Amino acid sequence: MRGLGKGFPEGIAARGSPTHKNFQKPVPLFKKMVMVRLMDETGFSESDGGQTPGLMADQGAVKPATDDGAYRVLARKYRPKTFEDLVGQEPMVQTLENAFETGRIAQAWMLTGVRGVGKTTTARILARGLNYEVPGVADKPTVKLTQEGTHCKAIMEGRHVDVIEMDAASHTGINDIREIIDAARYRPATARYKVYIIDEVHMLSNAAFNGLLKTLEEPPEHVKFIFATTEIRKVPITVLSRCQRFDLRRIEQSKLIGLLRRISDAEGIQISDEALMLIARAGEGSARDSLSLLDQAMAHGAGAIEAEDLRQMLGLADRARVIDLFGHIMAGRIEDALGELQAQYEVGADPAIVLTDLADFTHLVTRMKVAPKSADEASVTEAERARGREFAEQISVRLLSRAWQILLKGVQEVQSASKPLAAADMVLVRLAYAADLPDPGDLMAQIKNGQNPFGGAAPSGGGGAPAGGGGGTSAMAVGMNYAPGSSGTGPTMQASARPQLSAIQGGRPAPQGVPQAAPEPQAQPAYNLKSLYDCAALASEKGDIPFKVKIQRLMRLVKFEPGKIEIQPTDDAPADIAGEFGRKLTEWTGQRWFVVVSRNQGRPTIHEEQEANQQQLLSDAKSHPTVAALLAQFPGARVVDVKVQVTEEDDAALADPMVSDPLLSEALGDDEDD
């Protein structure tokens, strides 16, 4: 066209052209584009699904699928749209439902919780419920969003003109809050309420918080505030007191596994149950983290995901191998434990994660020890359940607690170490050596009582490595050298103001400066001691009848565990009876035994139980009809002894240690060694 100005699009005349009288001033094309874009952002046009001002891209606003079929991550594709879709937040949903039904709708809500539990999503669903409107069906706030309402789509996509989202991490100042305060005076354009969603509200400055207080306390009736934060402690108490607070909980593993299963089935992905359990465990109760891992696993496995693929992807160790490693450590097999850790490291396991898994399994065994029903949880595998129960029966809570403390500190050391594998090796060595150390409280109690605290703590060797590794004893026992009776009535420390540590051989302190040669290990028969009755029988077998009498008459049992016995001596017992008992058990069995004096009340002695049992037999005999008839026929007669006739079946039962009754055995006259 003649007369067009250079640089102007066709149809727009420049000055000097025949048609310039129709235009006061040429309008550049970029200004038209800006005008169209502003209309889109106000919400009047839904052509491009843009975001509202203040909504950052990292907030994950859901957009409609593009025409080119761009992929959306699972966390956005399956974002909940109704309260029923929220997983694991039933208490909050119940509270909101009751509030909406009774009309007790608060002016502000504070949503807090760890990452990925649905704070921003819940805020949008809450805004949708506040502005829910279906012509002819629903016209009031509700949590029952059965069908899509007039404003639902725009609110859930983050582009509704009356639902304003602001990221406080990038809008921290008082000027941003002033804009909210100024805009809050005006009524909503189309919806019932004007809703302000402020994410990461703890990032606001003090001035911004103070500027918001008055409006937050007395907002206009058409304004609602919804805050979301992961750092609730950083929010001023003056703000919290003006809000209803909801703590969104971590999602339970069983519910998280169910969610992952439904989504993987919907995506047509084949994934094993064990792999889902690994993802749920790594997600730590966060739905978004778990779905991100599932997204990554889908790309890694190309349609079929197995547990081994997940372990390689996440640097995890096989759970069964972690349990094996736990068993090696608790048994003192250091060489096997270090070899197992090396093998796991070579296949890609992170040493810090291996120690974390060890700590998790230690926690599981402890829970099974104190709360056996913990084994029935859905997140516990069959291998963990079976072997966890086995360990719970064998290991004391004190040892499990000690292992937990060492592992907890060891994880931090490995994470900060320049050589993580070497640091993890040292943690395992420390844990194995500490597994059999006596309790400090028991040692101090024995020292105060004037006893040798290491009477039963003698290893069979001279302080070598734990058994199964490089030879030597099960663990190294150390103690303070002291000289009983040096001064005063109690033990005194030798030669220096600080306690001296030395290896204990045979339950006695090693002489200073004189190296001790490790004795040749001698084969010992295996003994399964479960009670003082077994110990008395062992003393009889070894021909030590005087000490058998001491066991029967001078010791009240408080607690009996493999390798450790707690007793309460009688008043006439020798002061060193616990140390003597420990030394003899160690000598007889070839195993390390700790015998400690407890301040708790013990059971009656074996002799007292035998006498009580004999009196019960006499009483039962007197009440027997035949015996009563005989006593009536012979005035002055009395029952002086009772002998029980034992059949062959009874002999077989008594021979079975699982069903034998030591009291009955003693009552039947098993006292020939006395």
C-alpha positions in Angstrom: 0.0 0.0 0.0 1.4 3.4 -1.0 2.4 5.7 1.8 3.0 3.2 4.5 5.6 4.3 7.1 8.6 2.1 7.5 8.5 -0.2 10.4 4.7 -0.2 10.9 2.5 -3.2 10.2 0.2 -3.3 7.3 -3.1 -1.4 7.9 -1.5 1.3 10.1 -0.8 4.6 8.3 2.2 6.9 9.0 2.2 10.6 9.0 2.1 12.1 5.5 0.0 9.3 4.0 -3.4 9.9 2.4 -5.1 8.1 5.2 -3.3 9.6 8.2 -6.3 11.7 9.1 -8.0 8.6 10.5 -5.3 8.3 13.2 -4.3 10.8 15.8 -1.1 8.9 16.5 0.2 5.6 15.3 0.0 2.8 17.9 3.0 0.5 18.1 2.3 -3.2 17.9 4.0 -4.0 21.2 1.6 -1.8 23.1 -1.3 -3.8 21.6 0.4 -7.0 22.8 0.8 -5.6 26.3 -2.8 -4.7 26.5 -3.9 -8.2 25.4 -1.5 -9.8 27.9 -2.9 -7.7 30.8 -6.4 -8.8 30.0 -5.3 -12.4 30.2 -3.6 -11.9 33.6 -6.7 -10.3 35.1 -8.6 -13.5 34.4 -11.1 -12.2 31.8 -9.5 -14.4 29.1 -8.7 -18.1 29.6 -6.8 -18.5 26.3 -3.4 -19.2 27.8 -3.9 -20.2 31.4 -1.4 -17.6 32.7 -0.6 -17.1 36.3 -1.7 -14.3 38.6 0.8 -11.7 39.7 2.7 -12.9 42.7 2.4 -16.6 41.8 5.8 -17.9 41.0 6.5 -20.8 38.7 8.1 -22.9 41.5 4.8 -22.9 43.3 3.6 -25.5 40.8 0.5 -23.9 39.5 -1.5 -26.4 37.4 -1.9 -25.5 33.8 -4.1 -27.2 31.2 -2.2 -29.7 29.0 -0.7 -27.9 26.0 -1.6 -28.8 22.5 1.9 -30.3 21.9 1.3 -32.9 24.7 4.0 -31.6 27.0 4.7 -34.0 29.9 3.5 -32.9 33.4 5.2 -34.5 36.4 3.0 -36.8 38.5 2.9 -34.4 41.5 1.1 -31.9 39.3 -0.9 -34.3 37.2 -2.4 -36.0 40.2 -2.7 -33.0 42.5 -5.9 -33.3 44.7 -8.9 -31.2 43.7 -11.3 -32.0 46.5 -11.0 -32.6 50.3 -11.7 -36.3 49.7 -8.6 -36.5 47.5 -6.3 -35.3 50.4 -4.4 -38.3 51.9 -3.8 -38.5 55.6 -5.4 -35.2 56.7 -8.7 -36.5 58.0 -8.7 -34.4 61.3 -8.4 -31.2 59.4 -11.1 -32.1 56.8 -13.5 -33.1 59.7 -12.9 -29.7 61.4 -13.5 -27.7 58.3 -16.6 -29.7 57.4 -18.2 -29.0 60.8 -17.2 -25.3 60.6 -18.8 -24.9 57.2 -22.0 -26.7 58.1 -22.5 -24.6 61.2 -21.4 -21.3 59.6 -18.4 -20.9 62.0 -16.0 -19.9 59.2 -12.8 -18.4 60.5 -11.2 -15.2 59.0 -7.7 -16.8 58.6 -6.1 -20.2 58.6 -2.5 -21.2 59.2 -1.4 -24.4 57.4 1.9 -25.9 58.6 3.8 -29.1 57.9 6.8 -30.6 56.2 7.4 -30.2 52.5 5.2 -32.0 50.1 2.2 -32.8 52.4 -0.2 -30.6 50.6 -0.2 -27.1 52.2 -0.6 -25.1 49.0 -3.0 -27.6 47.5 -5.1 -27.6 50.6 -5.1 -23.7 50.5 -6.5 -23.8 46.9 -9.1 -26.5 47.8 -10.1 -24.4 50.8 -10.5 -21.3 48.6 -12.5 -23.4 46.2 -14.8 -24.5 49.0 -15.3 -20.9 50.2 -16.3 -19.8 46.7 -18.1 -22.9 45.7 -21.1 -22.1 43.5 -23.1 -24.3 41.2 -26.2 -22.5 39.7 -29.3 -24.1 41.0 -27.4 -26.7 43.1 -25.1 -25.1 45.7 -24.7 -21.5 46.7 -22.8 -21.6 50.1 -19.4 -22.6 51.4 -18.9 -26.3 51.6 -16.3 -29.1 51.7 -18.4 -31.4 49.6 -17.2 -30.4 46.1 -19.1 -33.1 44.2 -19.0 -31.3 40.8 -17.1 -28.5 39.2 -18.5 -25.1 40.1 -18.4 -21.8 38.4 -15.0 -20.7 39.9 -13.4 -24.1 40.6 -11.3 -24.5 37.5 -9.8 -21.0 37.6 -9.0 -21.3 41.4 -7.3 -24.7 41.0 -5.3 -23.4 38.1 -4.2 -20.4 40.2 -5.6 -17.7 37.9 -8.8 -16.6 39.5 -9.1 -12.8 39.9 -10.5 -13.0 43.4 -8.0 -15.7 44.7 -4.7 -14.0 45.0 -1.6 -16.1 45.7 1.6 -14.5 46.9 5.0 -16.1 47.4 6.3 -14.5 50.6 9.8 -15.7 49.8 10.1 -13.1 47.0 7.6 -10.6 48.4 8.9 -10.0 51.9 8.5 -6.2 52.4 5.9 -3.9 53.8 5.1 -2.5 50.4 3.8 -5.9 49.3 1.6 -6.0 52.4 0.3 -2.5 51.7 -0.9 -3.6 48.3 -2.9 -6.4 49.9 -4.3 -4.0 52.5 -5.3 -1.5 49.9 -6.9 -4.1 47.7 -8.8 -5.8 50.5 -11.1 -2.8 50.8 -12.8 -3.6 47.5 -15.3 -6.4 47.2 -14.6 -9.5 45.0 -15.2 -9.1 41.3 -17.1 -12.4 40.7 -16.7 -14.8 43.7 -18.2 -14.8 47.2 -14.9 -14.1 49.0 -11.7 -12.5 48.1 -9.1 -15.0 49.3 -5.4 -14.2 49.9 -3.1 -17.2 49.9 0.4 -16.3 51.2 2.9 -19.2 50.8 6.0 -19.5 53.0 4.6 -16.7 55.2 7.5 -17.1 57.7 9.7 -15.3 55.1 7.9 -11.9 55.7 9.8 -9.2 57.4 8.9 -8.0 60.9 7.6 -4.7 59.4 5.4 -6.7 57.0 4.0 -8.9 59.8 3.2 -5.8 61.9 1.6 -4.1 59.0 -0.7 -7.1 58.5 -1.8 -7.4 62.1 -4.7 -4.9 62.1 -6.2 -6.1 58.8 -5.8 -9.8 59.9 -7.5 -9.1 63.2 -10.5 -7.2 61.7 -10.7 -8.0 58.0 -13.6 -7.0 55.8 -16.3 -9.6 55.8 -15.6 -10.5 52.2 -11.8 -11.2 52.8 -10.2 -14.5 54.0 -6.5 -15.2 54.5 -4.8 -18.6 54.1 -1.2 -18.9 55.2 1.2 -21.8 54.5 4.6 -22.4 56.1 7.1 -25.1 56.9 8.7 -23.0 59.7 5.9 -22.4 62.1 8.3 -21.3 64.9 9.4 -18.3 62.8 5.8 -16.9 62.6 5.2 -14.3 65.3 2.8 -15.4 68.0 0.7 -12.2 67.3 -0.1 -13.6 63.9 -0.7 -17.2 65.1 -3.2 -16.0 67.7 -5.3 -14.5 64.9 -5.5 -17.7 62.9 -6.9 -21.2 63.1 -3.9 -23.5 62.9 -3.9 -26.8 61.1 -0.8 -29.1 61.4 -0.8 -31.2 58.2 0.6 -34.6 59.2 3.2 -36.7 57.5 1.4 -39.3 55.4 1.6 -42.8 56.9 3.7 -45.3 54.8 0.7 -47.6 54.3 -1.4 -44.8 52.9 1.5 -43.5 50.8 2.1 -46.9 49.3 -1.6 -47.1 48.4 -1.4 -43.7 46.7 1.7 -44.7 44.7 0.0 -48.0 43.7 -3.1 -46.2 42.4 -1.0 -43.7 40.4 1.3 -46.3 39.0 -1.7 -48.4 37.9 -3.2 -45.4 36.3 0.0 -44.7 34.4 0.3 -48.4 33.3 3.6 -48.9 35.2 4.6 -52.3 36.5 6.2 -51.8 39.9 6.8 -54.4 42.7 5.4 -53.9 46.2 9.0 -53.8 47.6 9.9 -51.0 45.2 6.9 -49.0 46.3 7.9 -49.6 50.0 11.3 -48.3 49.2 9.9 -45.2 47.6 7.5 -44.5 50.4 10.3 -45.0 53.0 12.6 -42.6 51.1 9.7 -40.1 50.8 9.6 -39.7 54.6 5.8 -39.0 54.6 5.9 -36.5 51.8 3.6 -37.1 48.8 5.4 -34.8 46.5 8.8 -36.3 47.3 7.5 -39.8 46.8 5.8 -38.9 43.5 9.1 -37.3 42.3 10.9 -40.5 43.1 8.3 -42.5 41.3 8.7 -40.2 38.3 12.5 -40.8 38.4 12.0 -44.5 38.8 9.7 -44.7 35.8 12.4 -43.0 33.7 15.0 -45.3 35.1 13.1 -48.5 34.7 11.5 -47.8 31.4 8.1 -49.1 32.3 9.0 -51.9 34.8 10.4 -51.1 38.2 12.0 -53.6 40.5 13.4 -53.1 44.0 16.9 -53.6 42.8 16.5 -50.7 40.3 15.4 -48.5 43.1 18.4 -49.4 45.3 20.8 -48.6 42.5 19.1 -45.4 41.7 18.9 -44.1 45.3 22.2 -45.7 46.6 20.3 -47.8 49.1 21.5 -51.1 50.5 19.4 -54.3 50.4 17.3 -54.4 53.6 18.1 -58.0 54.2 21.8 -57.3 53.9 21.4 -54.4 56.4 19.8 -56.9 58.8 22.7 -59.3 58.3 25.1 -56.4 59.0 23.2 -55.7 62.3 23.6 -59.4 63.3 27.3 -59.4 62.6 27.8 -56.3 64.8 25.7 -57.6 67.7 27.5 -60.9 67.7 30.9 -59.1 67.7 31.9 -60.5 64.2 33.8 -57.4 63.1 35.6 -58.9 60.1 32.3 -60.1 58.7 30.7 -56.7 59.4 33.4 -54.8 57.7 33.3 -57.2 54.7 29.5 -56.8 54.4 29.8 -53.0 54.5 32.5 -53.1 51.8 30.4 -55.3 49.6 27.4 -53.0 49.9 29.7 -50.0 49.1 31.0 -51.7 46.0 27.5 -52.1 44.6 26.7 -48.5 45.1 25.3 -48.1 48.6 26.1 -44.9 50.4 27.8 -45.5 53.8 25.8 -42.8 55.5 22.5 -44.4 54.2 23.7 -47.8 55.4 24.2 -46.5 58.9 20.9 -44.7 58.7 19.2 -48.0 57.8 21.0 -49.7 60.7 19.7 -47.0 63.0 16.2 -47.5 61.6 16.4 -51.3 62.2 17.7 -50.7 65.7 14.7 -48.5 66.4 12.4 -51.2 64.9 13.9 -53.9 67.1 13.6 -51.7 70.2 10.0 -51.1 69.4 9.4 -54.8 69.0 11.1 -55.3 72.4 8.9 -52.8 74.3 5.8 -52.9 72.1 5.5 -56.3 70.3 2.5 -55.1 68.3 4.8 -52.9 66.3 5.8 -55.9 64.3 2.3 -56.0 62.8 2.5 -52.6 61.1 2.0 -52.7 57.3 5.3 -51.0 56.6 7.3 -53.9 58.2 8.4 -56.6 55.8 8.3 -60.3 56.6 12.1 -60.4 56.9 12.1 -57.5 59.2 9.3 -58.9 61.3 10.8 -62.4 61.7 14.4 -61.4 62.3 13.4 -58.3 64.3 11.5 -60.5 66.8 14.5 -62.8 67.0 16.8 -60.0 67.9 14.3 -58.4 70.3 14.3 -61.7 72.4 18.1 -61.8 72.6 19.2 -58.1 73.0 18.5 -55.9 76.0 16.9 -52.5 75.7 20.1 -51.0 77.3 22.3 -52.4 74.5 19.8 -51.3 71.8 19.8 -47.8 73.3 23.6 -47.7 73.3 23.7 -48.9 69.7 21.2 -46.2 68.7 23.3 -43.4 70.3 26.5 -44.6 68.6 24.8 -44.9 65.2 23.1 -41.5 65.5 26.4 -39.8 66.1 28.1 -42.0 63.5 25.8 -40.9 60.7 26.8 -37.3 61.4 30.5 -38.2 61.4 30.2 -40.1 58.1 28.3 -37.3 56.4 31.0 -34.8 57.3 34.0 -37.1 56.7 36.3 -36.8 53.7 36.4 -40.6 53.5 32.9 -41.8 54.3 33.7 -45.5 54.0 36.6 -45.3 56.4 34.5 -43.3 58.9 31.7 -45.9 58.6 34.2 -48.7 59.3 35.3 -46.9 62.5 31.6 -46.5 63.6 31.0 -50.3 63.1 34.2 -51.1 65.1 33.1 -48.8 67.9 29.7 -50.3 67.9 30.9 -53.9 68.0 33.3 -53.2 70.9 30.7 -51.3 72.8 28.1 -54.0 72.5 29.2 -55.9 75.6 30.4 -53.1 77.8 28.8 -53.1 81.3 26.4 -50.4 82.3 28.2 -47.5 84.1 25.5 -47.3 86.7 25.9 -50.9 87.6 29.7 -50.5 87.8 29.4 -47.6 90.2 26.9 -49.4 92.3 29.3 -52.3 92.7 32.2 -50.1 93.5 30.1 -48.3 96.2 29.2 -51.8 97.6 32.9 -52.7 97.9 32.7 -55.3 95.2 35.0 -56.1 92.2 32.9 -54.8 89.3 34.8 -56.9 86.8 34.3 -60.2 88.5 32.2 -61.6 85.6 33.6 -59.5 82.9 36.7 -61.5 82.1 37.3 -62.2 78.5 38.9 -65.5 77.5 41.7 -63.7 75.8 43.9 -60.7 76.6 41.8 -57.9 75.0 41.8 -58.9 71.4 39.2 -58.2 68.7 35.7 -59.5 68.9 35.1 -63.0 68.0 34.6 -64.0 64.4 36.8 -61.2 63.1 40.5 -61.5 63.7 40.3 -64.0 66.6 40.4 -63.2 70.3 37.5 -62.6 72.6 34.0 -61.5 71.9 34.7 -57.9 73.0 37.3 -56.0 74.9 36.4 -55.3 78.5 38.1 -52.4 80.3 37.9 -51.1 83.8 39.4 -48.9 86.5 42.2 -50.4 88.6 41.5 -50.0 92.2 42.9 -51.4 95.5 40.2 -52.5 97.9 41.0 -51.6 101.5 43.8 -49.2 100.8 42.3 -46.6 102.9 38.9 -46.1 104.5 36.1 -48.6 103.9 35.7 -48.4 100.1 37.9 -49.0 97.1 40.5 -46.5 96.2 42.0 -45.6 92.9 45.6 -46.7 92.3 48.6 -44.4 91.9 47.0 -41.4 90.1 44.2 -39.0 90.4 42.6 -40.2 87.1 41.1 -43.6 86.7 43.5 -45.9 84.8 42.1 -48.2 82.2 43.6 -51.6 81.7 42.6 -54.9 80.1 41.0 -57.3 82.6 42.1 -60.9 82.6 40.2 -63.5 84.6 38.2 -60.8 86.4 41.3 -59.2 88.1 43.2 -56.1 87.2 46.3 -56.7 85.2 49.6 -55.7 87.0 51.0 -52.4 85.8 53.8 -52.6 83.4 53.7 -56.4 83.0 52.4 -57.6 79.7 50.1 -60.6 79.8 50.2 -63.4 77.3 46.9 -64.5 75.9 46.1 -68.0 77.2 45.4 -70.8 74.7 41.7 -71.0 74.0 40.2 -74.2 75.4 37.2 -75.9 74.0 34.2 -75.6 76.3 30.9 -77.3 76.1 27.9 -75.1 75.2 25.7 -74.2 78.2 22.3 -72.7 77.9 21.7 -71.1 81.3 18.3 -69.6 81.8 17.8 -69.4 85.6 19.6 -69.8 88.9 18.4 -73.4 88.9 20.6 -74.0 85.8 23.5 -72.3 87.5 23.1 -74.4 90.6 22.9 -77.5 88.4 26.1 -76.4 86.7 27.9 -75.9 90.0 26.8 -79.4 91.0 28.1 -80.8 87.7 31.5 -79.0 88.2 31.7 -80.5 91.7 31.5 -77.1 93.5 28.9 -78.1 96.1 29.7 -75.2 98.5 29.0 -72.6 95.9 25.9 -74.5 94.8 24.6 -74.0 98.3 25.4 -70.3 98.1 23.4 -70.0 94.8 20.5 -71.8 96.4 20.5 -69.9 99.8 22.2 -66.5 99.4 21.0 -65.1 96.0 17.6 -63.6 95.1 17.2 -63.3 91.4 16.2 -59.9 90.0 16.8 -60.3 86.3 18.4 -63.1 84.1 19.7 -62.4 80.6 22.2 -64.2 78.5 25.6 -63.0 79.7 24.2 -60.9 82.5 22.6 -61.7 85.9 21.2 -59.2 88.4 20.9 -60.5 92.0 19.9 -59.2 95.4 22.2 -60.9 98.0 20.7 -61.9 101.3 21.8 -60.2 104.5 24.3 -62.9 105.4 25.8 -63.2 101.9 29.6 -62.3 101.5 30.3 -58.8 100.1 32.0 -60.2 97.0 29.5 -62.9 96.1 28.5 -61.3 92.8 32.1 -61.1 91.6 32.8 -64.7 92.7 29.7 -65.8 90.9 30.7 -64.1 87.7 34.2 -65.5 87.8 33.0 -69.0 88.3 30.4 -68.8 85.5 33.0 -67.4 83.1 35.4 -70.2 84.1 32.8 -73.0 83.8 31.2 -71.9 80.5 34.1 -70.2 78.7 31.7 -67.3 78.1 31.7 -63.8 79.5 29.2 -63.2 82.3 28.4 -60.1 84.2 26.9 -60.5 87.7 25.7 -57.2 89.3 24.0 -56.4 92.5 20.6 -54.7 92.0 18.8 -52.5 94.5 15.5 -53.8 93.2 13.6 -56.5 95.2 14.4 -60.0 94.0 12.5 -63.3 94.0 12.8 -65.7 97.0 16.0 -67.8 97.0 15.9 -71.3 95.6 15.9 -72.7 99.1 13.0 -70.5 100.1 11.1 -71.6 97.0 11.8 -75.2 97.8 10.6 -74.9 101.3 7.4 -73.1 100.2 6.9 -75.9 97.6 7.4 -78.6 100.2 4.9 -76.9 102.5 2.4 -76.8 99.7 2.9 -80.5 99.0 2.3 -81.3 102.6 -0.9 -79.1 102.7 -2.1 -80.8 99.5 -1.4 -84.2 100.9 -3.3 -83.5 104.1 -6.4 -82.3 102.2 -6.4 -85.5 100.0 -9.4 -87.7 100.9 -7.4 -90.9 101.4 -4.8 -89.2 103.7 -7.5 -87.4 105.6 -9.3 -90.7 106.2 -6.0 -92.3 107.4 -5.3 -89.5 109.8 -8.8 -89.8 111.2 -8.3 -93.6 111.8 -5.0 -93.0 113.6 -5.2 -90.2 116.1 -1.9 -88.4 116.7 -0.5 -89.3 113.2 0.9 -86.6 111.1 2.4 -86.2 107.6 6.2 -85.7 107.7 7.2 -86.1 104.1 5.7 -86.4 100.6 7.1 -88.5 97.7 5.5 -88.1 94.3 5.4 -91.2 92.2 6.7 -90.4 88.7 5.7 -92.3 85.6 7.8 -92.7 82.4 5.8 -90.0 80.8 6.6 -87.7 83.7 10.3 -88.5 83.4 10.2 -87.6 79.7 8.5 -84.3 80.5 10.9 -83.5 83.2 13.8 -84.2 80.9 12.5 -81.6 78.5 14.0 -78.2 79.5 11.0 -76.4 78.0 8.5 -78.1 80.3 10.6 -79.1 83.3 9.8 -77.5 86.6 12.9 -76.9 88.8 10.8 -76.6 91.9 9.2 -80.0 91.2 12.5 -81.6 90.5 13.8 -80.4 93.9 10.6 -81.5 95.6 11.1 -85.0 94.1 14.4 -85.4 96.1 17.0 -84.1 93.7 19.3 -83.1 96.5 21.8 -85.9 96.6 24.7 -83.4 96.1 23.7 -81.5 99.2 
